[in-house]
Amino acid sequence: MDIKWVDGFEIRIGIDGGATLISANREGLLSLAEQLTMLAEQPAGSHIHYDKYNSLEEGSDELIIEKA
């Protein structure tokens, strides 16, 4: 799966009171929407792994989204 990003994206993931908070600018939300649409077409068990080393802003918690 070829992960695509809209130029200028910013995404932060954090845990706030036990809830996962995803905070993103317009470009980040468009990027996530495209990636989730692509993931929906993949086989069960496919996943996208987000972390500060490949896509998230510094200080973010990592996030894995998996297709059931």
Predicted model as a PDB file, atoms N, CA, C, CB and O in Angstrom, pLDDT in the B-factor column:
MODEL        1                                                                  
ATOM      1  N   MET A   1       0.861  -1.175   0.000  1.00 77.00           N  
ATOM      2  CA  MET A   1       0.000   0.000   0.000  1.00 77.00           C  
ATOM      3  C   MET A   1       0.901   1.230   0.000  1.00 77.00           C  
ATOM      4  CB  MET A   1      -0.976   0.002   1.234  1.00 77.00           C  
ATOM      5  O   MET A   1       1.759   1.380   0.870  1.00 77.00           O  
ATOM      6  N   ASP A   2       0.707   2.088  -0.957  1.00 83.00           N  
ATOM      7  CA  ASP A   2       1.504   3.302  -1.106  1.00 83.00           C  
ATOM      8  C   ASP A   2       0.859   4.442  -0.318  1.00 83.00           C  
ATOM      9  CB  ASP A   2       1.649   3.685  -2.605  1.00 83.00           C  
ATOM     10  O   ASP A   2      -0.176   4.975  -0.720  1.00 83.00           O  
ATOM     11  N   ILE A   3       1.475   4.812   0.808  1.00 87.00           N  
ATOM     12  CA  ILE A   3       0.939   5.871   1.663  1.00 87.00           C  
ATOM     13  C   ILE A   3       1.238   7.231   1.025  1.00 87.00           C  
ATOM     14  CB  ILE A   3       1.543   5.787   3.103  1.00 87.00           C  
ATOM     15  O   ILE A   3       2.384   7.528   0.689  1.00 87.00           O  
ATOM     16  N   LYS A   4       0.197   8.050   0.863  1.00 90.00           N  
ATOM     17  CA  LYS A   4       0.352   9.370   0.252  1.00 90.00           C  
ATOM     18  C   LYS A   4       0.024  10.449   1.275  1.00 90.00           C  
ATOM     19  CB  LYS A   4      -0.554   9.513  -0.999  1.00 90.00           C  
ATOM     20  O   LYS A   4      -0.829  10.273   2.145  1.00 90.00           O  
ATOM     21  N   TRP A   5       0.720  11.560   1.147  1.00 95.00           N  
ATOM     22  CA  TRP A   5       0.534  12.693   2.045  1.00 95.00           C  
ATOM     23  C   TRP A   5       0.263  13.952   1.240  1.00 95.00           C  
ATOM     24  CB  TRP A   5       1.765  12.885   2.948  1.00 95.00           C  
ATOM     25  O   TRP A   5       0.882  14.165   0.198  1.00 95.00           O  
ATOM     26  N   VAL A   6      -0.649  14.785   1.707  1.00 96.00           N  
ATOM     27  CA  VAL A   6      -0.894  16.096   1.125  1.00 96.00           C  
ATOM     28  C   VAL A   6       0.183  17.027   1.679  1.00 96.00           C  
ATOM     29  CB  VAL A   6      -2.355  16.624   1.451  1.00 96.00           C  
ATOM     30  O   VAL A   6       0.422  17.056   2.886  1.00 96.00           O  
ATOM     31  N   ASP A   7       0.839  17.794   0.789  1.00 97.00           N  
ATOM     32  CA  ASP A   7       1.902  18.707   1.216  1.00 97.00           C  
ATOM     33  C   ASP A   7       1.435  19.617   2.338  1.00 97.00           C  
ATOM     34  CB  ASP A   7       2.387  19.544   0.039  1.00 97.00           C  
ATOM     35  O   ASP A   7       0.336  20.170   2.297  1.00 97.00           O  
ATOM     36  N   GLY A   8       2.289  19.763   3.339  1.00 97.00           N  
ATOM     37  CA  GLY A   8       1.996  20.650   4.462  1.00 97.00           C  
ATOM     38  C   GLY A   8       1.220  19.994   5.591  1.00 97.00           C  
ATOM     39  O   GLY A   8       0.765  20.681   6.506  1.00 97.00           O  
ATOM     40  N   PHE A   9       1.059  18.666   5.544  1.00 97.00           N  
ATOM     41  CA  PHE A   9       0.265  17.988   6.576  1.00 97.00           C  
ATOM     42  C   PHE A   9       0.916  18.097   7.950  1.00 97.00           C  
ATOM     43  CB  PHE A   9       0.070  16.515   6.212  1.00 97.00           C  
ATOM     44  O   PHE A   9       2.141  18.098   8.074  1.00 97.00           O  
ATOM     45  N   GLU A  10       0.090  18.188   8.964  1.00 97.00           N  
ATOM     46  CA  GLU A  10       0.514  18.135  10.363  1.00 97.00           C  
ATOM     47  C   GLU A  10      -0.500  17.295  11.119  1.00 97.00           C  
ATOM     48  CB  GLU A  10       0.643  19.572  10.987  1.00 97.00           C  
ATOM     49  O   GLU A  10      -1.704  17.546  11.063  1.00 97.00           O  
ATOM     50  N   ILE A  11       0.011  16.288  11.832  1.00 97.00           N  
ATOM     51  CA  ILE A  11      -0.856  15.398  12.603  1.00 97.00           C  
ATOM     52  C   ILE A  11      -0.207  15.146  13.948  1.00 97.00           C  
ATOM     53  CB  ILE A  11      -1.116  14.060  11.850  1.00 97.00           C  
ATOM     54  O   ILE A  11       0.987  14.859  14.030  1.00 97.00           O  
ATOM     55  N   ARG A  12      -1.000  15.253  14.997  1.00 97.00           N  
ATOM     56  CA  ARG A  12      -0.550  14.934  16.349  1.00 97.00           C  
ATOM     57  C   ARG A  12      -1.512  13.909  16.940  1.00 97.00           C  
ATOM     58  CB  ARG A  12      -0.472  16.220  17.244  1.00 97.00           C  
ATOM     59  O   ARG A  12      -2.725  13.993  16.750  1.00 97.00           O  
ATOM     60  N   ILE A  13      -0.951  12.949  17.653  1.00 97.00           N  
ATOM     61  CA  ILE A  13      -1.754  11.942  18.339  1.00 97.00           C  
ATOM     62  C   ILE A  13      -1.380  11.993  19.811  1.00 97.00           C  
ATOM     63  CB  ILE A  13      -1.528  10.503  17.736  1.00 97.00           C  
ATOM     64  O   ILE A  13      -0.195  11.997  20.147  1.00 97.00           O  
ATOM     65  N   GLY A  14      -2.357  12.032  20.680  1.00 96.00           N  
ATOM     66  CA  GLY A  14      -2.085  12.042  22.105  1.00 96.00           C  
ATOM     67  C   GLY A  14      -3.170  11.310  22.873  1.00 96.00           C  
ATOM     68  O   GLY A  14      -4.246  11.028  22.348  1.00 96.00           O  
ATOM     69  N   ILE A  15      -2.870  11.016  24.102  1.00 95.00           N  
ATOM     70  CA  ILE A  15      -3.831  10.397  25.008  1.00 95.00           C  
ATOM     71  C   ILE A  15      -4.241  11.465  26.012  1.00 95.00           C  
ATOM     72  CB  ILE A  15      -3.229   9.121  25.726  1.00 95.00           C  
ATOM     73  O   ILE A  15      -3.394  12.038  26.697  1.00 95.00           O  
ATOM     74  N   ASP A  16      -5.544  11.730  26.099  1.00 90.00           N  
ATOM     75  CA  ASP A  16      -6.060  12.774  26.982  1.00 90.00           C  
ATOM     76  C   ASP A  16      -7.160  12.169  27.848  1.00 90.00           C  
ATOM     77  CB  ASP A  16      -6.595  14.000  26.165  1.00 90.00           C  
ATOM     78  O   ASP A  16      -8.275  11.955  27.373  1.00 90.00           O  
ATOM     79  N   GLY A  17      -6.854  11.892  29.112  1.00 93.00           N  
ATOM     80  CA  GLY A  17      -7.837  11.319  30.019  1.00 93.00           C  
ATOM     81  C   GLY A  17      -8.319   9.945  29.590  1.00 93.00           C  
ATOM     82  O   GLY A  17      -9.478   9.591  29.809  1.00 93.00           O  
ATOM     83  N   GLY A  18      -7.439   9.176  28.985  1.00 93.00           N  
ATOM     84  CA  GLY A  18      -7.791   7.833  28.536  1.00 93.00           C  
ATOM     85  C   GLY A  18      -8.359   7.775  27.125  1.00 93.00           C  
ATOM     86  O   GLY A  18      -8.584   6.688  26.593  1.00 93.00           O  
ATOM     87  N   ALA A  19      -8.593   8.935  26.514  1.00 96.00           N  
ATOM     88  CA  ALA A  19      -9.108   8.982  25.142  1.00 96.00           C  
ATOM     89  C   ALA A  19      -7.975   9.321  24.178  1.00 96.00           C  
ATOM     90  CB  ALA A  19     -10.257  10.021  25.016  1.00 96.00           C  
ATOM     91  O   ALA A  19      -7.073  10.090  24.510  1.00 96.00           O  
ATOM     92  N   THR A  20      -8.032   8.743  22.990  1.00 96.00           N  
ATOM     93  CA  THR A  20      -7.056   9.079  21.956  1.00 96.00           C  
ATOM     94  C   THR A  20      -7.529  10.339  21.246  1.00 96.00           C  
ATOM     95  CB  THR A  20      -6.867   7.900  20.943  1.00 96.00           C  
ATOM     96  O   THR A  20      -8.670  10.417  20.790  1.00 96.00           O  
ATOM     97  N   LEU A  21      -6.640  11.326  21.155  1.00 97.00           N  
ATOM     98  CA  LEU A  21      -6.954  12.591  20.501  1.00 97.00           C  
ATOM     99  C   LEU A  21      -6.114  12.698  19.234  1.00 97.00           C  
ATOM    100  CB  LEU A  21      -6.693  13.804  21.453  1.00 97.00           C  
ATOM    101  O   LEU A  21      -4.885  12.661  19.290  1.00 97.00           O  
ATOM    102  N   ILE A  22      -6.785  12.831  18.089  1.00 97.00           N  
ATOM    103  CA  ILE A  22      -6.115  13.057  16.807  1.00 97.00           C  
ATOM    104  C   ILE A  22      -6.363  14.509  16.444  1.00 97.00           C  
ATOM    105  CB  ILE A  22      -6.637  12.073  15.674  1.00 97.00           C  
ATOM    106  O   ILE A  22      -7.508  14.931  16.286  1.00 97.00           O  
ATOM    107  N   SER A  23      -5.290  15.269  16.313  1.00 97.00           N  
ATOM    108  CA  SER A  23      -5.372  16.684  15.981  1.00 97.00           C  
ATOM    109  C   SER A  23      -4.602  16.908  14.686  1.00 97.00           C  
ATOM    110  CB  SER A  23      -4.810  17.578  17.139  1.00 97.00           C  
ATOM    111  O   SER A  23      -3.423  16.566  14.598  1.00 97.00           O  
ATOM    112  N   ALA A  24      -5.264  17.482  13.676  1.00 98.00           N  
ATOM    113  CA  ALA A  24      -4.621  17.634  12.380  1.00 98.00           C  
ATOM    114  C   ALA A  24      -5.116  18.895  11.678  1.00 98.00           C  
ATOM    115  CB  ALA A  24      -4.879  16.403  11.506  1.00 98.00           C  
ATOM    116  O   ALA A  24      -6.245  19.341  11.882  1.00 98.00           O  
ATOM    117  N   ASN A  25      -4.237  19.458  10.845  1.00 98.00           N  
ATOM    118  CA  ASN A  25      -4.666  20.569  10.008  1.00 98.00           C  
ATOM    119  C   ASN A  25      -5.421  20.003   8.799  1.00 98.00           C  
ATOM    120  CB  ASN A  25      -3.442  21.439   9.557  1.00 98.00           C  
ATOM    121  O   ASN A  25      -5.570  18.788   8.675  1.00 98.00           O  
ATOM    122  N   ARG A  26      -5.891  20.870   7.922  1.00 98.00           N  
ATOM    123  CA  ARG A  26      -6.680  20.453   6.761  1.00 98.00           C  
ATOM    124  C   ARG A  26      -5.944  19.392   5.952  1.00 98.00           C  
ATOM    125  CB  ARG A  26      -7.004  21.661   5.872  1.00 98.00           C  
ATOM    126  O   ARG A  26      -6.513  18.359   5.602  1.00 98.00           O  
ATOM    127  N   GLU A  27      -4.673  19.658   5.659  1.00 98.00           N  
ATOM    128  CA  GLU A  27      -3.876  18.734   4.859  1.00 98.00           C  
ATOM    129  C   GLU A  27      -3.692  17.391   5.560  1.00 98.00           C  
ATOM    130  CB  GLU A  27      -2.519  19.346   4.551  1.00 98.00           C  
ATOM    131  O   GLU A  27      -3.672  16.343   4.915  1.00 98.00           O  
ATOM    132  N   GLY A  28      -3.560  17.431   6.870  1.00 97.00           N  
ATOM    133  CA  GLY A  28      -3.443  16.204   7.639  1.00 97.00           C  
ATOM    134  C   GLY A  28      -4.715  15.382   7.599  1.00 97.00           C  
ATOM    135  O   GLY A  28      -4.667  14.161   7.447  1.00 97.00           O  
ATOM    136  N   LEU A  29      -5.858  16.049   7.737  1.00 98.00           N  
ATOM    137  CA  LEU A  29      -7.142  15.343   7.683  1.00 98.00           C  
ATOM    138  C   LEU A  29      -7.382  14.744   6.297  1.00 98.00           C  
ATOM    139  CB  LEU A  29      -8.293  16.294   8.052  1.00 98.00           C  
ATOM    140  O   LEU A  29      -7.870  13.619   6.187  1.00 98.00           O  
ATOM    141  N   LEU A  30      -7.044  15.481   5.246  1.00 98.00           N  
ATOM    142  CA  LEU A  30      -7.196  14.947   3.892  1.00 98.00           C  
ATOM    143  C   LEU A  30      -6.281  13.744   3.674  1.00 98.00           C  
ATOM    144  CB  LEU A  30      -6.896  16.036   2.850  1.00 98.00           C  
ATOM    145  O   LEU A  30      -6.675  12.773   3.029  1.00 98.00           O  
ATOM    146  N   SER A  31      -5.065  13.806   4.209  1.00 97.00           N  
ATOM    147  CA  SER A  31      -4.135  12.684   4.104  1.00 97.00           C  
ATOM    148  C   SER A  31      -4.697  11.457   4.810  1.00 97.00           C  
ATOM    149  CB  SER A  31      -2.766  13.058   4.695  1.00 97.00           C  
ATOM    150  O   SER A  31      -4.698  10.361   4.249  1.00 97.00           O  
ATOM    151  N   LEU A  32      -5.176  11.638   6.042  1.00 97.00           N  
ATOM    152  CA  LEU A  32      -5.748  10.520   6.792  1.00 97.00           C  
ATOM    153  C   LEU A  32      -6.966   9.934   6.077  1.00 97.00           C  
ATOM    154  CB  LEU A  32      -6.136  10.973   8.204  1.00 97.00           C  
ATOM    155  O   LEU A  32      -7.123   8.714   6.025  1.00 97.00           O  
ATOM    156  N   ALA A  33      -7.823  10.787   5.528  1.00 97.00           N  
ATOM    157  CA  ALA A  33      -9.013  10.309   4.828  1.00 97.00           C  
ATOM    158  C   ALA A  33      -8.627   9.437   3.638  1.00 97.00           C  
ATOM    159  CB  ALA A  33      -9.873  11.491   4.362  1.00 97.00           C  
ATOM    160  O   ALA A  33      -9.222   8.382   3.425  1.00 97.00           O  
ATOM    161  N   GLU A  34      -7.640   9.869   2.865  1.00 97.00           N  
ATOM    162  CA  GLU A  34      -7.202   9.081   1.709  1.00 97.00           C  
ATOM    163  C   GLU A  34      -6.593   7.751   2.160  1.00 97.00           C  
ATOM    164  CB  GLU A  34      -6.181   9.878   0.868  1.00 97.00           C  
ATOM    165  O   GLU A  34      -6.842   6.709   1.554  1.00 97.00           O  
ATOM    166  N   GLN A  35      -5.799   7.798   3.218  1.00 97.00           N  
ATOM    167  CA  GLN A  35      -5.152   6.582   3.701  1.00 97.00           C  
ATOM    168  C   GLN A  35      -6.163   5.589   4.264  1.00 97.00           C  
ATOM    169  CB  GLN A  35      -4.118   6.927   4.763  1.00 97.00           C  
ATOM    170  O   GLN A  35      -6.028   4.385   4.046  1.00 97.00           O  
ATOM    171  N   LEU A  36      -7.169   6.071   4.982  1.00 97.00           N  
ATOM    172  CA  LEU A  36      -8.201   5.174   5.513  1.00 97.00           C  
ATOM    173  C   LEU A  36      -9.036   4.567   4.393  1.00 97.00           C  
ATOM    174  CB  LEU A  36      -9.111   5.926   6.492  1.00 97.00           C  
ATOM    175  O   LEU A  36      -9.444   3.409   4.481  1.00 97.00           O  
ATOM    176  N   THR A  37      -9.290   5.337   3.344  1.00 97.00           N  
ATOM    177  CA  THR A  37     -10.010   4.808   2.185  1.00 97.00           C  
ATOM    178  C   THR A  37      -9.203   3.699   1.526  1.00 97.00           C  
ATOM    179  CB  THR A  37     -10.308   5.929   1.170  1.00 97.00           C  
ATOM    180  O   THR A  37      -9.755   2.667   1.145  1.00 97.00           O  
ATOM    181  N   MET A  38      -7.894   3.911   1.391  1.00 97.00           N  
ATOM    182  CA  MET A  38      -7.023   2.882   0.820  1.00 97.00           C  
ATOM    183  C   MET A  38      -6.994   1.638   1.711  1.00 97.00           C  
ATOM    184  CB  MET A  38      -5.596   3.432   0.629  1.00 97.00           C  
ATOM    185  O   MET A  38      -7.039   0.515   1.209  1.00 97.00           O  
ATOM    186  N   LEU A  39      -6.919   1.832   3.028  1.00 97.00           N  
ATOM    187  CA  LEU A  39      -6.880   0.712   3.963  1.00 97.00           C  
ATOM    188  C   LEU A  39      -8.160  -0.123   3.875  1.00 97.00           C  
ATOM    189  CB  LEU A  39      -6.678   1.221   5.396  1.00 97.00           C  
ATOM    190  O   LEU A  39      -8.124  -1.345   4.013  1.00 97.00           O  
ATOM    191  N   ALA A  40      -9.283   0.545   3.647  1.00 97.00           N  
ATOM    192  CA  ALA A  40     -10.568  -0.158   3.556  1.00 97.00           C  
ATOM    193  C   ALA A  40     -10.585  -1.173   2.415  1.00 97.00           C  
ATOM    194  CB  ALA A  40     -11.703   0.845   3.369  1.00 97.00           C  
ATOM    195  O   ALA A  40     -11.341  -2.143   2.469  1.00 97.00           O  
ATOM    196  N   GLU A  41      -9.773  -0.968   1.393  1.00 97.00           N  
ATOM    197  CA  GLU A  41      -9.728  -1.860   0.239  1.00 97.00           C  
ATOM    198  C   GLU A  41      -8.703  -2.986   0.394  1.00 97.00           C  
ATOM    199  CB  GLU A  41      -9.419  -1.065  -1.004  1.00 97.00           C  
ATOM    200  O   GLU A  41      -8.590  -3.838  -0.487  1.00 97.00           O  
ATOM    201  N   GLN A  42      -7.969  -3.001   1.481  1.00 97.00           N  
ATOM    202  CA  GLN A  42      -6.938  -4.010   1.719  1.00 97.00           C  
ATOM    203  C   GLN A  42      -7.524  -5.216   2.447  1.00 97.00           C  
ATOM    204  CB  GLN A  42      -5.776  -3.412   2.529  1.00 97.00           C  
ATOM    205  O   GLN A  42      -8.624  -5.129   2.993  1.00 97.00           O  
ATOM    206  N   PRO A  43      -6.810  -6.336   2.463  1.00 98.00           N  
ATOM    207  CA  PRO A  43      -7.307  -7.518   3.183  1.00 98.00           C  
ATOM    208  C   PRO A  43      -7.282  -7.311   4.701  1.00 98.00           C  
ATOM    209  CB  PRO A  43      -6.472  -8.751   2.815  1.00 98.00           C  
ATOM    210  O   PRO A  43      -6.550  -6.466   5.215  1.00 98.00           O  
ATOM    211  N   ALA A  44      -8.098  -8.102   5.404  1.00 98.00           N  
ATOM    212  CA  ALA A  44      -8.121  -8.059   6.869  1.00 98.00           C  
ATOM    213  C   ALA A  44      -6.713  -8.270   7.412  1.00 98.00           C  
ATOM    214  CB  ALA A  44      -9.089  -9.129   7.439  1.00 98.00           C  
ATOM    215  O   ALA A  44      -5.944  -9.074   6.885  1.00 98.00           O  
ATOM    216  N   GLY A  45      -6.391  -7.544   8.464  1.00 98.00           N  
ATOM    217  CA  GLY A  45      -5.064  -7.621   9.071  1.00 98.00           C  
ATOM    218  C   GLY A  45      -4.096  -6.578   8.553  1.00 98.00           C  
ATOM    219  O   GLY A  45      -3.050  -6.345   9.158  1.00 98.00           O  
ATOM    220  N   SER A  46      -4.437  -5.943   7.431  1.00 97.00           N  
ATOM    221  CA  SER A  46      -3.604  -4.851   6.925  1.00 97.00           C  
ATOM    222  C   SER A  46      -3.680  -3.691   7.903  1.00 97.00           C  
ATOM    223  CB  SER A  46      -4.054  -4.406   5.496  1.00 97.00           C  
ATOM    224  O   SER A  46      -4.698  -3.499   8.569  1.00 97.00           O  
ATOM    225  N   HIS A  47      -2.610  -2.919   7.990  1.00 97.00           N  
ATOM    226  CA  HIS A  47      -2.607  -1.822   8.953  1.00 97.00           C  
ATOM    227  C   HIS A  47      -1.736  -0.671   8.478  1.00 97.00           C  
ATOM    228  CB  HIS A  47      -2.125  -2.311  10.311  1.00 97.00           C  
ATOM    229  O   HIS A  47      -0.910  -0.816   7.577  1.00 97.00           O  
ATOM    230  N   ILE A  48      -1.945   0.467   9.106  1.00 96.00           N  
ATOM    231  CA  ILE A  48      -1.091   1.642   8.920  1.00 96.00           C  
ATOM    232  C   ILE A  48      -0.546   2.001  10.289  1.00 96.00           C  
ATOM    233  CB  ILE A  48      -1.877   2.855   8.269  1.00 96.00           C  
ATOM    234  O   ILE A  48      -1.293   2.085  11.263  1.00 96.00           O  
ATOM    235  N   HIS A  49       0.747   2.210  10.355  1.00 95.00           N  
ATOM    236  CA  HIS A  49       1.428   2.525  11.610  1.00 95.00           C  
ATOM    237  C   HIS A  49       1.909   3.971  11.532  1.00 95.00           C  
ATOM    238  CB  HIS A  49       2.627   1.540  11.880  1.00 95.00           C  
ATOM    239  O   HIS A  49       2.702   4.322  10.659  1.00 95.00           O  
ATOM    240  N   TYR A  50       1.430   4.793  12.437  1.00 96.00           N  
ATOM    241  CA  TYR A  50       1.828   6.198  12.512  1.00 96.00           C  
ATOM    242  C   TYR A  50       2.684   6.400  13.759  1.00 96.00           C  
ATOM    243  CB  TYR A  50       0.579   7.139  12.535  1.00 96.00           C  
ATOM    244  O   TYR A  50       2.340   5.918  14.839  1.00 96.00           O  
ATOM    245  N   ASP A  51       3.790   7.109  13.608  1.00 93.00           N  
ATOM    246  CA  ASP A  51       4.601   7.488  14.763  1.00 93.00           C  
ATOM    247  C   ASP A  51       5.413   8.735  14.435  1.00 93.00           C  
ATOM    248  CB  ASP A  51       5.534   6.328  15.187  1.00 93.00           C  
ATOM    249  O   ASP A  51       5.386   9.223  13.306  1.00 93.00           O  
ATOM    250  N   LYS A  52       6.132   9.242  15.424  1.00 89.00           N  
ATOM    251  CA  LYS A  52       6.874  10.496  15.234  1.00 89.00           C  
ATOM    252  C   LYS A  52       8.036  10.339  14.263  1.00 89.00           C  
ATOM    253  CB  LYS A  52       7.393  11.003  16.567  1.00 89.00           C  
ATOM    254  O   LYS A  52       8.577  11.341  13.796  1.00 89.00           O  
ATOM    255  N   TYR A  53       8.430   9.128  13.952  1.00 90.00           N  
ATOM    256  CA  TYR A  53       9.562   8.907  13.059  1.00 90.00           C  
ATOM    257  C   TYR A  53       9.173   8.935  11.587  1.00 90.00           C  
ATOM    258  CB  TYR A  53      10.210   7.593  13.380  1.00 90.00           C  
ATOM    259  O   TYR A  53      10.031   9.157  10.733  1.00 90.00           O  
ATOM    260  N   ASN A  54       7.895   8.715  11.270  1.00 86.00           N  
ATOM    261  CA  ASN A  54       7.533   8.679   9.853  1.00 86.00           C  
ATOM    262  C   ASN A  54       6.358   9.567   9.459  1.00 86.00           C  
ATOM    263  CB  ASN A  54       7.224   7.292   9.473  1.00 86.00           C  
ATOM    264  O   ASN A  54       6.081   9.706   8.268  1.00 86.00           O  
ATOM    265  N   SER A  55       5.656  10.171  10.417  1.00 92.00           N  
ATOM    266  CA  SER A  55       4.503  10.944   9.966  1.00 92.00           C  
ATOM    267  C   SER A  55       3.924  11.913  10.984  1.00 92.00           C  
ATOM    268  CB  SER A  55       3.448  10.024   9.550  1.00 92.00           C  
ATOM    269  O   SER A  55       3.262  12.874  10.595  1.00 92.00           O  
ATOM    270  N   LEU A  56       4.147  11.698  12.254  1.00 95.00           N  
ATOM    271  CA  LEU A  56       3.498  12.523  13.268  1.00 95.00           C  
ATOM    272  C   LEU A  56       4.431  13.596  13.806  1.00 95.00           C  
ATOM    273  CB  LEU A  56       3.000  11.657  14.407  1.00 95.00           C  
ATOM    274  O   LEU A  56       5.654  13.483  13.717  1.00 95.00           O  
ATOM    275  N   GLU A  57       3.836  14.627  14.360  1.00 95.00           N  
ATOM    276  CA  GLU A  57       4.606  15.703  14.966  1.00 95.00           C  
ATOM    277  C   GLU A  57       5.344  15.190  16.201  1.00 95.00           C  
ATOM    278  CB  GLU A  57       3.689  16.886  15.335  1.00 95.00           C  
ATOM    279  O   GLU A  57       4.907  14.240  16.851  1.00 95.00           O  
ATOM    280  N   GLU A  58       6.453  15.824  16.510  1.00 93.00           N  
ATOM    281  CA  GLU A  58       7.262  15.472  17.677  1.00 93.00           C  
ATOM    282  C   GLU A  58       6.401  15.465  18.933  1.00 93.00           C  
ATOM    283  CB  GLU A  58       8.439  16.455  17.841  1.00 93.00           C  
ATOM    284  O   GLU A  58       5.569  16.352  19.125  1.00 93.00           O  
ATOM    285  N   GLY A  59       6.595  14.477  19.777  1.00 93.00           N  
ATOM    286  CA  GLY A  59       5.845  14.368  21.026  1.00 93.00           C  
ATOM    287  C   GLY A  59       4.550  13.593  20.893  1.00 93.00           C  
ATOM    288  O   GLY A  59       3.847  13.388  21.883  1.00 93.00           O  
ATOM    289  N   SER A  60       4.223  13.160  19.683  1.00 95.00           N  
ATOM    290  CA  SER A  60       2.994  12.397  19.490  1.00 95.00           C  
ATOM    291  C   SER A  60       3.154  10.962  19.991  1.00 95.00           C  
ATOM    292  CB  SER A  60       2.594  12.399  18.009  1.00 95.00           C  
ATOM    293  O   SER A  60       4.255  10.413  20.004  1.00 95.00           O  
ATOM    294  N   ASP A  61       2.038  10.370  20.400  1.00 95.00           N  
ATOM    295  CA  ASP A  61       1.994   8.941  20.690  1.00 95.00           C  
ATOM    296  C   ASP A  61       1.809   8.196  19.384  1.00 95.00           C  
ATOM    297  CB  ASP A  61       0.855   8.598  21.696  1.00 95.00           C  
ATOM    298  O   ASP A  61       1.255   8.743  18.430  1.00 95.00           O  
ATOM    299  N   GLU A  62       2.271   6.943  19.327  1.00 95.00           N  
ATOM    300  CA  GLU A  62       2.081   6.190  18.090  1.00 95.00           C  
ATOM    301  C   GLU A  62       0.656   5.662  18.007  1.00 95.00           C  
ATOM    302  CB  GLU A  62       3.088   5.029  17.999  1.00 95.00           C  
ATOM    303  O   GLU A  62      -0.040   5.507  19.010  1.00 95.00           O  
ATOM    304  N   LEU A  63       0.249   5.390  16.761  1.00 95.00           N  
ATOM    305  CA  LEU A  63      -1.102   4.909  16.491  1.00 95.00           C  
ATOM    306  C   LEU A  63      -1.027   3.857  15.392  1.00 95.00           C  
ATOM    307  CB  LEU A  63      -2.051   6.082  16.083  1.00 95.00           C  
ATOM    308  O   LEU A  63      -0.359   4.059  14.378  1.00 95.00           O  
ATOM    309  N   ILE A  64      -1.704   2.748  15.589  1.00 96.00           N  
ATOM    310  CA  ILE A  64      -1.825   1.724  14.549  1.00 96.00           C  
ATOM    311  C   ILE A  64      -3.310   1.547  14.268  1.00 96.00           C  
ATOM    312  CB  ILE A  64      -1.152   0.358  14.985  1.00 96.00           C  
ATOM    313  O   ILE A  64      -4.112   1.342  15.179  1.00 96.00           O  
ATOM    314  N   ILE A  65      -3.660   1.632  12.988  1.00 97.00           N  
ATOM    315  CA  ILE A  65      -5.038   1.402  12.556  1.00 97.00           C  
ATOM    316  C   ILE A  65      -5.025   0.144  11.712  1.00 97.00           C  
ATOM    317  CB  ILE A  65      -5.626   2.633  11.755  1.00 97.00           C  
ATOM    318  O   ILE A  65      -4.286   0.053  10.732  1.00 97.00           O  
ATOM    319  N   GLU A  66      -5.847  -0.833  12.095  1.00 98.00           N  
ATOM    320  CA  GLU A  66      -5.865  -2.125  11.417  1.00 98.00           C  
ATOM    321  C   GLU A  66      -7.254  -2.432  10.885  1.00 98.00           C  
ATOM    322  CB  GLU A  66      -5.404  -3.237  12.361  1.00 98.00           C  
ATOM    323  O   GLU A  66      -8.262  -2.158  11.535  1.00 98.00           O  
ATOM    324  N   LYS A  67      -7.286  -3.006   9.694  1.00 98.00           N  
ATOM    325  CA  LYS A  67      -8.561  -3.440   9.136  1.00 98.00           C  
ATOM    326  C   LYS A  67      -8.942  -4.785   9.750  1.00 98.00           C  
ATOM    327  CB  LYS A  67      -8.486  -3.539   7.585  1.00 98.00           C  
ATOM    328  O   LYS A  67      -8.149  -5.727   9.741  1.00 98.00           O  
ATOM    329  N   ALA A  68     -10.141  -4.868  10.274  1.00 97.00           N  
ATOM    330  CA  ALA A  68     -10.636  -6.107  10.882  1.00 97.00           C  
ATOM    331  C   ALA A  68     -11.137  -7.064   9.816  1.00 97.00           C  
ATOM    332  CB  ALA A  68     -11.756  -5.808  11.889  1.00 97.00           C  
ATOM    333  O   ALA A  68     -11.593  -8.162  10.137  1.00 97.00           O  
TER     334      ALA A  68                                                      
ENDMDL                                                                          
END                                                                             
